[in-house]
Amino acid sequence: MNFFIRLKYALLMSFLALLEIGPIPIAPIIGLFIIIFLPSWFKDAVDRMYHSNDSRKK
């Protein structure tokens, strides 16, 4: 499951990198949104990634 979570976010980051080619920078806007509002979906995604890493080390 850890591989699929990482793959999903890697594909998302690749898509955002393609959008960066345009005149409007997308990543800093999303980063500011995450820093200011800390949406629950972001915290859940981070918790899932770190939880899957912890279970692999045991």
C-alpha positions in Angstrom: 0.0 0.0 0.0 2.9 2.3 0.7 4.1 2.1 -2.9 0.7 3.1 -4.3 0.4 6.1 -1.9 3.8 7.3 -3.0 3.0 6.7 -6.7 -0.2 8.7 -6.4 1.6 11.7 -4.9 4.5 11.4 -7.3 2.1 11.5 -10.2 0.3 14.5 -8.7 3.6 16.3 -8.3 4.6 15.5 -11.9 1.2 17.0 -13.0 1.9 20.1 -11.0 5.4 20.4 -12.5 3.8 20.3 -16.0 1.4 23.1 -14.9 4.4 25.2 -13.7 5.4 25.6 -17.4 2.6 28.1 -17.8 2.7 31.7 -16.7 1.0 31.2 -13.3 3.0 29.4 -10.6 0.7 26.7 -9.1 2.9 25.0 -6.5 3.5 28.1 -4.3 -0.2 28.9 -4.3 -1.0 25.3 -3.2 1.8 25.5 -0.6 0.5 28.7 0.9 -3.0 27.2 1.1 -1.6 24.2 2.9 0.5 26.3 5.3 -2.3 28.8 6.1 -5.3 26.5 6.4 -3.8 23.0 7.1 -6.6 21.1 5.5 -7.6 17.7 7.0 -6.9 15.8 3.7 -3.2 17.0 3.8 -2.8 15.9 7.4 -4.4 12.5 6.7 -2.1 12.0 3.7 1.0 12.7 5.8 -0.2 10.5 8.6 -0.9 7.6 6.1 2.6 8.0 4.6 4.4 8.0 7.9 2.2 5.3 9.4 3.0 3.0 6.5 6.8 3.7 7.0 6.5 2.9 10.7 4.9 -0.5 10.1 7.6 -1.4 7.6 10.4 -0.8 10.1 8.9 -3.1 12.7 
